[in-house]
Amino acid sequence: MQVFKEAIINLLKKEVNGSIELETPPDSKLGDYAFPCFGLAKQLKKSPIEIAKDLASKLKPNKYIKEIKSTGPYVNFFVNESILAELILNNISSGKDDYGKAKKKKERVMIEFSQPNTHKGFHIGHLRNASLGDSLVRIMRFNGYDVVAANYIGDIGAHIAKCIWYYLKFYKNKEPKTNKGEWLGSIYTEASKIVAENEEYKKEIQKIQRKLEDGNKELTELWEKTKEWSMQDFYKIYKELGINFDVFFFESQVEKPGKKIVLDMLKKGIAEKSDGAVIINLEKYGLKVFLLLKSDGTSLYSTKDFALAKKKFDDYKIDKSIYVIGSEQRFHLKQLFKTLEIIGFKQAKKCYHLSYELVMLKEGKMSSRLGNIVLYFELSKKIFEKASKEVEKRHKQWPEKDKEKATKQIAVAAMKFSMLNQDNNKTIVFDINKALDFEGETGPYIQYAHARICSILRKFGKRIDKGFIDKADLSLLKEKEETELIKLLGKFPDVVENAASSYKPSLISRYLLDLSQGFNEFYHIHQILKEREELKNTRILLIDSIRQVLKNGLNLLGIEAPERM
């Protein structure tokens, strides 16, 4: 906590000239904070080990620091645990849902995420993007940023033309009555398979795409109708996952403005023609040639991305634009940001690509064209069924409404946590059986720790108000497991801040697992409700603080914290 860091820094300032950076030792046995002495070696003309010994002998413990000793080239500081417990538990009790929250910042950030294509199925790869983006929105807001949550829907392009062509050729007026969006994705897959080796079909699709871009009335009406089928599916998915957006952008909105930007680049000599297509040569930047318009005049992702970037900053007055997009688009976004810089777009350096790796199956990479994807609705159905069985097994006597609520809470946690419990830069090899495992390092495991604490508090039966907190004797929390839990609770604000600055919700996932495991170990070793009154009340305050932090952390992942499971 900051008060202990400041106490250590003030001690060191009396003996050390220059900046003071503290570290956290890898093992708590080495201390709570450490000061490395390497940087002083040249100045003092001594070895870091000697410097550490000298400093440790000169520095005296105080109210906040109970012990100071050297270990190799480090000066290690051990905090006063009774003051630590008092500060942290009081901060959590007073802060409640706001514990760990940072002060408001002036910076306005847009986070663009999810970005599904209409006329294609929403699969588990989309689930990773949506979960990551939603969690980042929550974390950044909790850290004081003014955040605009944006979704950019791919509602035009070659894949739309392919799907509509196939619909007209083989399925006109044969669509199902329900799940029409999912059905569109399946016929897109069928279309991709038969088009691959047929040049005539490819020409027919190109004609459809040109007509759509030219505004053909009949095709436009069909496009709008089928697009809505997909959008209804997307809205249903976002509602189930508890994901909300402040703004929806559509590729169709930025296509014409994007073409205008490209043609202006051509007029100014920034872009050039090559075999009828419009390109910009970025080879001197190590970024090859960037294709801006096809030779037949139809647009590309790049065409529309220029207009979207401008629209974001002009319409929403943002200070930074974060693109949550898979790593396979890394090179494309480098080309985009460099081109924006070349054409004089002042905010080009305020655009940031938050890359994440793919979700793979054990069999390999998924592809809509190949049809080997796990669709969201397929995954959701299986996980909801498994969660329902688990709830029924444990709580047959519950009313159906309560069972349904718990089922949804557990199922969504299982899906989201499986996507957030990995570093952004690590590939997820998705295994449905592991995602359905309600033990181990999963979202439901953390939820169960929260629910178990709620159960203990219900049995305790007393209100934990300010009067209760003031009477609690925190000096009684002396056990190793108690001390470790208190220190872990105190780290929550730093973990949240680090997750925001590094754009890594996985830091919070890991923290919540550690806190849940720490609580479970403590609960198996120590009594709570059967202890003598003073110690029982103090431990109740401790576990209530753990409950609160678990709830706050789960909320930042977009996961509910059930009171009963």
URVENRA-V230499 format. One record per pair of residues at least 24 apart in sequence whose ideal C-beta (glycine too) atoms are under 10 Angstrom apart, sorted by the first residue. I is the first residue (numbers start at 1). J is the second residue. D is the distance in whole Angstrom. If there is no record, write none. Layout:
i=(I:I)
j=(J:J)
d=(D:D)
This chain:
i=(1:1:1:1:1:1:1:1:1:1:1:1:1:1:2:2:2:2:3:3:3:3:3:4:4:4:4:4:4:4:4:4:4:4:5:5:5:5:5:6:7:7:7:7:7:7:7:7:7:8:8:8:8:8:8:8:8:8:8:8:8:9:9:10:10:11:11:11:11:11:11:11:11:11:11:11:11:12:12:12:12:14:14:14:15:15:15:15:15:15:15:16:16:16:16:16:16:16:17:17:18:22:22:23:23:24:24:25:25:25:25:28:28:28:28:28:28:29:29:29:30:30:30:30:30:30:31:31:31:31:31:31:31:31:31:31:31:32:32:32:32:32:32:32:32:32:32:32:33:33:33:33:33:33:33:34:34:34:34:34:34:34:34:35:35:35:35:35:35:35:35:36:36:36:36:37:37:37:37:37:38:38:40:41:47:48:48:48:49:49:51:52:79:79:79:81:81:81:81:81:81:81:81:82:82:82:82:82:82:82:83:83:84:84:84:84:84:84:84:85:85:85:85:85:85:85:85:85:85:85:85:85:85:85:85:85:86:86:86:86:86:87:87:87:88:88:88:88:88:88:88:88:88:88:88:88:89:89:89:89:89:89:89:89:89:89:89:89:89:90:90:90:90:90:90:90:91:91:91:91:91:92:92:92:92:92:92:92:92:92:92:92:92:92:92:93:93:93:93:93:93:93:93:93:93:93:94:94:95:95:95:95:96:96:96:97:97:97:97:98:98:99:99:99:99:99:99:99:99:99:100:100:100:100:100:100:100:100:100:100:100:100:100:100:100:100:101:101:101:101:101:101:101:102:102:102:102:102:102:102:102:102:102:103:103:104:104:104:104:105:105:105:105:105:105:106:106:106:106:107:107:107:107:107:107:107:107:108:108:108:108:108:108:108:108:108:109:109:109:109:109:109:109:109:109:109:109:109:109:109:109:109:110:110:110:110:110:110:110:110:110:110:110:110:110:110:110:110:110:110:110:110:111:111:111:111:111:111:111:111:111:111:111:111:111:111:111:111:111:111:111:111:111:112:112:112:112:112:112:112:112:112:112:112:112:112:112:112:112:113:113:113:113:113:113:113:113:113:113:113:113:113:114:114:114:114:114:114:114:114:114:114:114:114:114:115:115:115:115:115:115:115:115:115:115:115:116:116:116:116:116:116:116:116:116:116:116:116:116:117:117:117:117:117:117:117:117:117:117:117:117:117:118:118:118:118:118:118:118:118:118:118:118:118:118:118:118:118:118:118:118:118:118:118:118:118:119:119:119:119:119:119:119:119:119:119:119:119:119:119:119:119:119:119:119:119:119:119:119:119:120:120:120:120:120:120:120:120:120:120:120:120:120:120:120:120:121:121:121:121:121:121:121:121:121:121:121:121:121:121:121:121:121:121:122:122:122:122:122:122:122:122:122:122:122:122:122:123:123:123:123:123:123:123:123:123:123:123:123:123:124:124:124:124:124:124:124:124:124:124:124:124:124:124:124:124:124:124:125:125:125:125:125:125:125:125:125:125:125:125:125:125:125:126:126:126:126:126:126:127:127:127:127:127:127:127:127:127:127:127:127:127:128:128:128:128:128:128:128:128:128:128:128:128:128:128:128:129:129:129:129:129:129:129:130:130:130:130:130:130:130:130:130:130:130:131:131:131:131:131:131:131:131:131:131:131:131:131:132:132:132:132:132:132:132:132:132:132:132:132:132:133:133:133:133:133:133:133:133:133:133:134:134:134:134:134:134:134:134:134:134:134:134:134:135:135:135:135:135:135:135:135:135:135:135:135:135:135:135:135:136:136:136:136:136:136:136:136:136:136:136:136:137:137:137:137:137:137:137:137:138:138:138:138:138:138:138:139:139:139:139:139:139:139:139:139:139:139:139:139:140:140:140:140:140:140:141:141:142:142:142:142:142:142:142:142:142:143:143:143:143:143:143:143:144:144:145:145:145:146:146:146:147:147:147:148:148:148:148:148:148:148:148:148:149:149:149:149:149:150:150:150:150:150:150:150:150:150:150:150:150:150:151:151:151:151:151:151:151:151:151:151:152:152:152:152:152:152:152:152:152:152:152:152:152:153:153:153:153:153:153:153:153:153:153:154:154:154:154:154:154:155:155:155:155:155:155:155:155:155:155:155:155:155:156:156:156:156:156:156:156:156:156:156:156:156:156:156:157:157:157:157:157:157:157:157:157:157:157:158:158:158:158:158:158:158:158:158:159:159:159:159:159:159:159:160:160:160:160:160:160:160:160:160:160:160:160:160:161:161:161:161:161:161:161:161:161:161:161:161:161:161:162:162:162:162:162:162:162:162:162:162:162:162:162:163:163:163:163:163:163:163:163:163:163:163:164:164:164:164:164:164:164:164:164:164:164:164:165:165:165:165:165:165:165:165:165:165:165:166:166:166:166:166:166:166:166:166:167:167:167:168:168:168:168:168:169:169:169:170:172:175:175:175:176:179:179:179:179:179:180:180:180:180:180:180:180:181:181:181:181:181:181:181:181:181:181:181:181:181:182:182:182:182:182:182:182:183:183:183:184:184:184:184:184:185:185:185:185:185:185:185:186:186:186:188:188:188:189:189:189:189:189:189:189:190:191:192:192:192:192:192:193:193:193:195:196:196:206:206:206:207:209:209:209:209:210:210:210:212:212:213:213:213:213:213:213:213:213:214:214:220:223:224:227:233:233:233:234:236:236:236:237:237:237:240:240:240:240:240:240:240:240:241:241:241:241:241:241:241:242:242:242:242:242:242:243:243:244:246:247:247:247:247:249:249:249:249:249:249:250:250:251:251:251:251:251:251:251:252:253:253:253:253:254:254:254:254:254:254:254:254:254:254:255:255:255:255:255:256:256:256:256:257:257:257:257:257:257:257:258:258:258:258:258:258:258:258:258:258:258:258:258:258:258:259:259:259:259:259:259:259:259:259:260:260:260:261:261:261:261:261:261:261:261:261:261:261:261:262:262:262:262:262:262:262:262:262:262:262:263:263:264:264:265:265:265:265:265:265:266:266:268:268:270:270:270:270:271:271:271:278:278:280:280:280:280:280:282:282:282:282:282:285:285:285:285:285:285:286:286:287:287:287:287:287:287:287:287:288:288:288:289:290:290:290:290:290:290:290:290:291:292:292:300:301:301:301:302:302:302:302:305:305:305:305:305:305:305:305:306:306:306:306:306:308:309:309:309:309:309:309:309:309:309:310:310:310:310:312:312:312:313:313:313:313:313:313:314:318:318:319:319:320:320:320:320:320:321:321:321:321:321:321:322:322:322:322:322:322:323:323:323:323:323:324:324:324:324:324:324:324:325:325:325:325:326:326:326:326:326:326:327:327:327:327:327:327:327:327:328:328:328:328:329:329:330:352:354:354:354:355:355:355:356:356:356:356:356:356:356:356:356:357:357:357:357:357:357:357:358:358:358:358:359:359:359:359:359:359:359:360:360:360:360:361:361:361:361:362:362:362:362:364:365:366:374:374:374:376:378:379:379:379:379:379:379:379:379:380:380:380:381:382:382:382:382:382:383:383:383:383:383:383:383:383:383:383:383:384:384:384:384:384:384:385:385:386:386:386:386:386:386:386:386:386:387:387:387:387:387:387:387:390:390:390:390:391:391:394:394:395:395:398:402:405:405:405:406:406:406:406:406:406:406:408:408:409:409:409:409:409:409:409:409:409:409:409:410:410:410:410:410:410:410:410:410:410:411:411:411:412:412:412:412:413:413:413:413:413:413:413:413:413:413:413:413:413:413:413:414:414:414:414:414:414:414:415:415:416:416:416:416:416:416:416:417:417:417:417:417:417:417:417:417:417:417:417:417:417:418:418:418:419:419:419:419:419:420:420:420:420:420:420:420:420:420:420:421:421:421:421:421:421:421:421:422:422:422:422:422:423:423:423:423:423:423:423:424:424:424:424:424:425:425:426:438:440:441:441:441:441:441:442:443:443:443:443:443:443:443:444:444:444:445:445:445:445:445:446:446:446:446:446:446:446:446:446:446:446:446:446:447:447:447:447:447:447:447:447:447:447:447:448:448:448:448:449:449:449:449:449:449:449:449:449:449:449:449:449:449:449:450:450:450:450:450:450:450:450:450:450:450:450:450:450:450:450:450:451:451:451:451:451:451:451:452:452:452:452:452:452:452:452:453:453:453:453:453:453:453:453:453:453:453:453:453:453:453:453:454:454:454:454:454:454:454:454:454:455:455:455:456:456:456:456:456:456:456:456:457:457:457:457:457:457:457:458:458:459:459:460:460:460:460:460:460:460:460:461:462:462:464:464:464:464:464:464:468:468:468:468:469:469:469:469:471:471:471:471:472:472:472:472:472:472:472:472:473:473:473:473:473:474:474:474:475:476:476:476:476:476:476:476:476:476:477:477:477:477:477:478:479:479:479:479:479:480:480:481:481:481:481:481:481:481:481:481:482:482:482:482:482:482:484:484:484:484:485:485:485:485:485:485:485:485:485:485:485:486:486:486:487:488:488:488:488:488:488:489:489:489:489:489:489:489:490:491:491:492:492:492:492:492:493:495:495:495:496:496:496:499:499:499:500:505:505:505:506:508:508:508:508:508:508:509:509:509:509:509:511:511:511:512:512:512:512:512:512:512:512:513:515:515:515:515:516:516:516:518:519:519:519:519:522)
j=(32:64:79:83:84:87:88:91:487:489:490:491:493:494:87:490:493:494:64:79:83:84:87:32:33:64:65:77:79:80:83:84:87:490:32:33:64:77:79:64:33:62:63:64:65:77:79:80:83:32:33:34:35:59:62:64:65:68:75:77:79:33:35:62:64:35:55:58:59:60:61:62:64:65:68:75:77:55:59:75:77:58:59:60:40:51:54:55:58:59:75:40:43:44:51:55:59:75:43:44:43:75:77:74:76:491:494:71:74:76:77:78:480:483:484:487:488:71:76:78:69:71:72:74:76:78:65:67:68:69:71:74:75:76:77:78:79:65:66:67:76:77:78:79:81:84:487:490:65:74:75:76:77:78:79:70:71:72:73:74:75:76:77:59:68:70:73:74:75:76:77:72:73:74:75:70:72:73:74:75:73:74:73:73:73:72:73:74:73:74:75:76:483:487:490:474:475:477:478:482:483:486:487:473:474:475:476:477:478:483:474:475:474:477:483:486:487:489:490:472:474:475:476:477:478:482:483:485:486:487:489:490:538:541:542:545:472:474:475:477:486:474:486:490:474:485:486:487:488:489:490:491:492:542:545:549:469:472:474:477:486:489:490:538:541:542:544:545:548:466:469:470:472:474:541:545:489:490:492:493:545:469:486:489:490:492:541:542:544:545:546:547:548:549:552:464:465:466:468:469:470:472:541:544:545:548:466:469:493:548:549:552:548:551:552:548:551:552:555:142:552:489:492:493:496:545:548:549:551:552:142:143:489:491:492:493:494:495:496:497:508:548:549:552:553:556:141:142:143:144:493:496:552:140:141:142:143:144:145:493:496:497:500:143:144:143:144:145:146:140:143:144:145:146:319:144:145:146:319:140:144:145:146:147:318:319:320:145:146:147:148:316:317:318:319:320:136:137:140:141:145:146:147:148:149:318:319:320:321:322:350:352:137:146:147:148:149:150:246:247:312:313:316:317:318:319:320:321:322:323:350:351:136:137:140:141:145:147:148:149:150:151:245:246:318:320:321:322:323:324:352:354:503:148:149:150:151:152:245:247:249:308:312:321:322:323:324:325:354:137:149:150:151:152:243:245:322:323:324:325:354:356:149:150:151:152:153:234:237:238:241:243:245:248:324:150:151:152:153:154:249:251:323:324:325:326:151:152:153:154:155:181:185:230:231:233:234:237:376:153:154:155:156:157:159:160:163:185:188:230:251:368:153:154:155:156:157:159:160:163:181:184:185:188:223:226:227:228:229:230:231:233:234:250:251:252:154:155:156:157:159:160:161:162:163:164:166:167:181:184:185:187:188:191:223:226:227:229:230:368:154:159:160:163:181:182:184:185:186:188:189:192:230:368:369:373:181:182:183:184:185:186:188:189:230:233:368:371:373:374:375:376:377:378:181:182:185:230:233:234:236:237:238:373:375:376:377:185:359:366:367:368:372:373:374:375:376:377:378:379:359:360:361:366:373:374:375:376:378:379:380:415:418:419:428:430:432:435:326:356:358:359:360:365:366:367:368:373:374:376:419:428:430:234:237:359:373:375:376:237:241:359:374:376:379:380:415:416:418:419:428:430:324:326:356:357:358:359:415:416:418:419:420:422:424:428:430:324:325:326:354:356:359:419:234:237:238:241:243:324:376:415:416:419:558:241:243:412:415:416:417:418:419:420:505:557:558:559:324:354:356:416:419:420:422:424:503:504:505:506:558:243:245:322:323:324:325:354:356:505:558:238:241:242:243:244:245:324:416:420:505:556:557:558:243:416:419:420:499:503:504:505:506:508:509:555:556:557:558:559:322:324:354:420:424:499:500:503:504:505:556:558:243:244:245:246:322:324:556:558:500:505:508:555:556:557:558:496:497:498:499:500:501:503:504:505:507:508:556:557:322:499:500:501:503:556:500:556:493:496:497:499:500:508:552:555:556:493:496:497:499:500:501:556:497:500:319:320:500:317:318:319:246:318:322:245:246:247:312:315:316:317:318:321:243:244:245:246:247:245:246:247:248:249:308:312:316:318:321:322:323:324:234:238:243:244:245:246:247:248:249:250:247:248:249:250:251:253:254:304:305:308:312:323:325:227:230:231:234:248:249:250:251:252:253:230:250:251:252:301:304:223:224:226:227:230:231:248:249:250:251:252:253:255:209:212:213:223:227:250:251:252:253:254:255:298:299:304:209:212:213:251:252:255:298:299:300:301:304:202:205:206:208:209:294:298:299:300:188:191:192:205:209:368:369:184:188:205:208:209:212:219:223:226:227:230:251:252:191:204:205:206:207:208:209:210:211:212:213:219:223:298:187:188:191:192:195:201:202:204:205:206:208:209:369:187:188:189:190:191:192:205:208:223:226:230:188:191:205:208:209:211:212:219:222:223:226:227:191:195:201:202:204:205:206:207:208:209:219:190:191:192:194:195:201:204:205:208:191:222:226:204:208:218:219:222:194:201:204:194:222:225:226:229:229:229:232:233:236:377:225:226:228:229:230:232:233:226:227:228:229:230:231:232:233:234:235:236:237:377:229:230:233:375:376:377:378:229:230:233:226:227:229:230:233:230:233:368:371:373:375:377:368:371:375:368:369:371:367:368:369:370:371:372:373:371:369:367:368:369:370:371:369:370:371:369:369:370:294:296:298:296:294:296:298:299:296:297:298:252:298:252:255:256:259:296:297:298:299:297:298:252:252:252:252:375:376:377:376:376:377:380:376:377:380:376:377:380:384:408:411:412:415:376:380:412:415:416:558:559:408:412:416:558:559:560:416:558:558:316:311:312:315:316:304:307:308:311:312:315:304:308:299:301:303:304:305:307:308:304:304:307:308:311:299:303:304:305:306:307:308:309:310:311:298:299:303:304:307:299:303:304:307:303:304:306:307:308:310:311:292:293:299:300:301:302:303:304:305:306:307:308:309:310:311:292:293:297:298:299:303:304:306:307:303:306:307:292:303:304:305:306:307:309:310:339:340:343:345:292:293:299:300:302:303:304:306:307:339:343:292:293:306:343:292:293:306:339:342:343:292:293:343:344:339:342:343:344:339:342:343:302:303:335:338:339:342:343:334:335:338:339:342:334:335:338:339:341:342:334:338:331:332:334:335:336:337:338:339:331:334:335:335:331:332:334:335:336:338:339:342:335:335:339:332:329:332:336:332:335:336:339:332:333:335:336:337:339:340:351:336:339:340:343:345:336:336:337:339:340:345:347:348:350:351:340:343:345:347:347:350:351:345:346:347:348:350:351:347:347:350:347:350:347:349:350:351:352:347:348:350:351:352:353:350:351:352:353:354:503:351:352:353:354:355:352:353:354:355:356:424:503:353:354:355:356:353:355:356:357:358:359:353:355:356:357:358:424:425:427:355:357:358:365:353:355:355:503:424:503:504:424:425:503:419:422:423:424:425:426:427:428:503:422:423:424:425:426:427:428:427:428:429:430:418:419:422:427:428:429:430:427:428:429:430:429:430:431:432:429:430:431:432:429:427:430:430:432:435:415:432:411:414:415:418:430:432:435:436:411:412:415:411:411:432:433:435:436:407:410:411:412:413:414:415:418:432:435:436:408:410:411:412:414:415:411:436:410:411:414:432:433:435:436:437:438:411:412:413:414:436:438:444:436:438:444:565:564:565:564:565:564:565:564:564:560:562:564:447:451:560:562:563:564:565:560:562:443:444:447:451:554:559:560:561:562:564:565:438:442:443:444:447:448:559:560:562:565:436:443:444:443:558:559:560:438:442:443:444:445:446:447:448:554:557:558:559:560:561:562:438:442:443:444:445:447:559:443:559:443:505:509:554:557:558:559:441:442:443:444:445:446:447:509:512:513:554:557:558:559:442:443:509:443:505:506:509:557:504:505:506:508:509:510:556:557:558:559:505:506:508:509:510:512:513:557:504:505:506:509:510:502:504:505:506:507:509:510:502:503:504:505:506:504:506:506:565:513:509:510:513:516:517:513:509:512:513:554:557:559:560:559:562:565:512:513:516:517:520:509:512:513:515:516:517:519:550:553:554:557:559:561:512:516:550:551:554:559:560:561:562:563:565:516:520:562:565:512:513:515:516:517:518:519:520:523:543:546:547:550:561:565:512:515:516:519:546:547:548:549:550:551:553:554:560:561:562:563:565:547:550:561:562:563:564:565:516:519:520:523:543:547:564:565:516:519:523:528:540:542:543:544:545:546:547:548:550:551:561:563:543:544:547:551:561:562:563:564:565:563:564:565:523:528:529:539:540:543:544:547:528:529:540:543:544:547:563:563:564:528:529:528:529:536:537:539:540:543:544:529:537:540:537:540:541:544:545:547:537:540:541:544:537:541:544:545:534:537:538:541:534:535:537:538:539:540:541:542:534:535:537:538:541:538:541:542:538:531:532:534:535:536:537:538:539:542:535:538:539:541:542:535:522:525:526:535:539:522:525:518:519:521:522:523:524:525:526:542:518:522:526:538:539:542:514:518:521:522:514:515:518:519:521:522:542:543:545:546:549:542:545:546:518:514:515:518:519:546:549:515:518:542:545:546:548:549:549:515:549:548:549:550:552:553:549:549:553:556:552:553:556:553:556:557:556:556:557:558:557:552:553:554:555:556:557:553:554:556:557:559:549:550:553:549:550:552:553:554:556:557:559:553:546:549:550:553:546:550:553:546:543:546:547:550:546)
d=(10:9:8:10:7:6:7:8:9:10:5:9:8:9:10:10:9:9:7:10:9:9:6:7:7:5:7:8:5:8:9:7:9:9:10:7:10:9:10:9:10:7:8:4:6:9:9:9:10:9:6:10:7:9:10:8:6:9:9:5:9:10:9:9:10:9:9:9:5:8:9:7:9:7:8:10:8:8:7:8:9:8:8:10:10:10:8:6:6:7:10:7:9:10:9:7:10:10:7:10:8:10:8:8:10:9:9:8:7:6:9:9:9:9:7:7:10:10:10:10:9:6:10:8:5:9:10:8:9:8:8:8:9:3:5:5:9:9:10:10:8:6:6:5:9:8:7:9:9:10:9:7:5:9:8:10:8:10:10:4:7:5:7:9:10:10:10:7:4:8:7:10:6:6:8:8:9:5:7:7:6:9:10:8:8:8:3:8:5:9:9:9:10:8:9:9:9:8:8:9:5:7:8:10:6:5:9:8:9:10:9:10:9:10:8:6:7:10:7:10:4:8:9:5:10:8:8:10:5:9:9:9:9:9:8:10:9:5:9:10:10:10:10:8:9:10:6:8:10:5:4:9:9:10:7:10:8:8:6:9:7:8:9:9:6:7:9:5:10:10:7:9:10:9:10:9:9:8:10:9:9:10:10:6:9:8:9:10:8:4:9:10:5:7:9:8:9:8:9:5:10:10:7:8:7:8:8:9:9:8:10:9:6:9:9:8:7:6:8:9:8:9:7:8:10:9:6:7:10:6:7:9:10:10:5:4:9:8:5:9:10:10:8:6:8:9:9:5:8:8:8:8:8:10:10:7:5:4:9:8:8:7:8:9:5:10:5:8:8:9:7:4:5:7:10:9:9:8:8:9:9:6:7:9:9:5:7:7:4:8:7:8:7:5:5:8:9:9:6:9:5:7:5:7:10:6:7:5:8:6:10:9:10:10:8:4:8:5:9:8:6:9:6:10:5:9:7:5:7:9:10:10:6:5:7:10:9:6:7:6:7:10:10:10:10:9:8:5:9:6:10:8:9:9:9:4:7:5:10:9:8:8:8:7:7:5:6:8:9:8:8:8:7:9:9:9:8:8:4:8:8:10:9:9:5:8:8:8:9:8:10:8:8:10:8:9:7:5:7:7:9:10:9:8:7:10:8:9:7:7:10:10:10:8:10:9:6:9:10:8:4:8:10:8:6:8:10:9:9:8:9:8:6:7:5:9:10:9:7:9:8:8:9:10:9:8:5:9:8:4:7:9:8:9:9:10:9:8:10:9:6:5:9:8:4:8:10:9:8:5:7:9:6:10:9:6:7:8:6:10:8:6:9:8:9:10:7:5:10:5:9:10:8:5:10:9:8:6:9:8:3:7:8:8:9:9:6:9:6:9:5:8:8:9:8:8:8:8:6:6:10:6:10:10:7:5:8:8:8:6:10:7:10:4:6:5:6:10:9:8:5:10:9:8:7:5:8:7:9:6:10:8:9:8:9:6:9:9:8:10:7:5:9:10:6:10:10:7:9:10:10:9:9:9:8:9:10:9:7:9:8:8:9:6:7:9:6:8:9:6:10:9:10:9:7:9:8:5:10:10:9:4:8:9:9:7:9:6:8:7:10:7:9:9:10:8:7:6:6:9:9:10:9:8:9:7:8:10:8:5:8:9:4:6:8:8:7:9:6:8:6:10:7:7:10:7:9:9:7:9:10:8:9:9:10:4:10:8:10:10:10:9:7:8:5:8:9:10:8:9:9:10:9:5:10:8:9:6:9:10:10:4:9:8:9:10:6:5:5:9:8:7:7:10:10:8:8:6:9:6:9:10:9:9:9:9:10:10:10:9:10:9:10:7:5:8:6:6:9:10:5:5:10:8:9:6:9:7:5:9:9:9:5:10:9:10:9:9:10:6:9:9:8:10:8:8:6:10:7:6:8:4:8:10:10:9:9:9:8:10:9:9:8:9:9:9:5:6:8:10:6:10:6:9:8:7:5:5:8:6:7:5:8:6:10:7:8:10:9:9:10:10:8:9:9:10:5:9:7:5:7:9:9:8:5:8:7:10:9:9:9:7:10:9:9:9:8:8:8:6:7:5:7:9:9:10:8:5:9:8:9:8:9:10:5:8:8:10:10:5:5:5:9:10:9:7:8:8:9:8:5:5:10:10:6:10:8:8:8:9:10:7:9:9:9:8:8:8:9:10:7:8:10:6:9:8:10:9:7:9:9:10:10:8:9:10:9:10:9:8:7:10:7:8:8:10:9:9:10:9:5:7:9:4:4:9:9:6:9:9:9:9:10:7:5:7:7:9:9:10:5:10:8:8:9:6:4:10:10:6:9:9:10:10:7:10:10:9:9:6:9:10:8:7:6:6:7:10:7:8:8:10:6:5:9:9:5:9:10:7:4:9:8:8:9:10:9:10:9:8:7:10:8:10:9:8:10:9:8:9:9:10:8:8:10:9:10:7:10:7:10:8:9:4:8:8:8:9:9:9:5:4:7:6:3:7:10:9:9:9:9:9:6:7:9:6:9:8:10:9:6:9:6:6:9:8:9:7:10:9:7:10:10:8:9:6:8:9:9:6:7:8:4:9:8:8:9:9:7:4:8:8:7:8:7:9:8:10:9:7:8:10:9:8:6:9:7:8:6:9:9:10:7:9:9:10:8:6:7:10:10:10:9:10:9:10:9:8:10:10:9:10:6:8:8:9:10:7:9:8:9:7:9:9:9:6:8:7:7:10:9:7:9:6:8:8:9:7:10:9:10:9:9:7:9:10:6:7:8:10:10:10:8:8:9:5:9:10:8:9:9:8:9:8:9:9:5:8:8:4:5:9:9:6:9:5:7:5:8:9:10:9:8:9:8:8:4:9:8:8:9:9:6:9:10:8:4:4:7:5:4:8:10:9:10:9:7:8:9:6:6:9:9:8:10:9:8:9:8:10:10:4:6:10:8:10:10:8:9:5:5:8:9:8:6:10:7:9:10:10:9:8:10:8:7:10:9:8:9:6:8:9:8:10:8:6:6:9:9:10:9:10:9:8:9:6:7:9:9:6:6:7:8:9:9:6:10:10:9:9:10:7:10:6:5:10:10:6:9:8:10:8:9:10:8:10:4:8:8:6:10:9:10:8:10:8:7:9:7:7:6:8:8:8:10:5:10:9:9:10:8:7:7:8:8:10:8:9:10:6:7:8:8:10:6:9:10:7:9:9:10:9:8:9:5:10:8:9:10:8:8:9:6:9:10:5:8:7:7:10:6:5:7:10:10:8:5:8:5:7:7:7:5:7:9:10:9:5:9:7:9:9:6:7:7:8:10:7:6:7:6:9:9:4:6:5:7:9:8:9:9:9:7:10:8:8:6:8:7:5:10:7:7:10:9:9:9:4:7:9:9:9:10:8:9:7:6:6:4:7:6:8:10:10:9:8:10:8:5:8:5:6:7:5:7:8:6:9:9:6:8:6:10:10:10:9:7:7:10:9:9:10:10:7:10:9:7:8:10:7:9:7:10:9:6:10:9:7:10:8:5:9:10:5:6:9:8:7:6:7:9:5:9:9:10:9:9:9:8:8:9:10:9:5:9:8:4:9:9:7:8:8:8:9:6:8:9:10:8:10:7:8:8:8:8:9:8:9:9:9:10:6:10:7:6:8:10:9:9:7:10:10:8:5:8:5:10:8:7:10:8:5:7:9:10:9:8:7:9:10:9:8:8:7:7:9:8:3:5:9:8:6:10:8:8:9:5:7:9:9:7:6:6:6:10:9:10:8:10:6:10:10:10:6:6:6:8:6:3:8:9:8:9:7:9:9:9:7:10:7:7:8:10:10:9:10:10:10:9:5:6:8:5:10:10:6:8:9:9:6:10:4:7:9:8:9:10:10:6:8:10:10:7:10:5:9:10:9:9:7:6:8:7:9:10:8:9:9:9:9:5:9:9:9:8:9:10:8:8:6:10:9:9:8:9:7:6:9:9:9:5:7:8:5:10:10:6:8:6:9:8:8:10:9:8:10:7:7:8:6:5:10:6:8:9:8:5:9:9:8:4:8:9:5:6:9:10:8:9:6:10:10:9:10:8:9:9:6:10:10:5:6:10:7:10:5:7:8:8:9:10:8:5:6:6:4:9:8:8:7:9:9:10:8:10:7:9:10:10:10:5:7:10:6:4:9:8:10:10:9:10:9:6:10:9:8:4:7:9:8:7:9:8:6:7:9:8:6:9:9:10:10:7:7:6:7:9:8:9:9:6:8:6:8:9:10:6:9:9:10:8:8:9:7:7:5:10:10:7:8:7:10:10:6:9:10:9:7:10:10:8:10:5:5:9:8:5:9:6:8:8:6:10:6:8:9:9:9:10:6:5:10:9:5:8:10:9:6:8:9:6:10:8:8:6:10:9:9:9:7:9:6:4:9:10:6:7:10:10:7:8:9:8:6:10:6:9:8:10:8:5:7:9:6:7:9:9:7:10:7:8:10:10:6:6:6:9:9:9:7:9:9:6:7:9:6:10:9:10:10:5:10:7:7:10:10:8:10:8:8:7:10:8:10:10:7:6:9:10:10:5:9:10:5:6:9:10:10:7:10:9:10:6:8:6:10:5:7:9:8:9:10:6:6:6:8:9:7:10:8:7:5:9:8:9)
